[in-house]
């Protein structure tokens, strides 16, 4: 495989409603190499869209690091 194009380390995302913390993603680690394909699958409410929004920079993680190429997405 080629160089790592997407690197996710210790990624977590929680939402807060009043005093309630709602964890959606907890300590996710993932590497996607150049030329590699993957499918993101899971039941409704499992965090698929949240993960894609974090990778795309639409939302910010509660913790962890996301790099796409040489760009640290979580620092944009």
Order of alpha helices (4+ residues) and beta strands (2+ residues): beta-beta-alpha-beta-beta
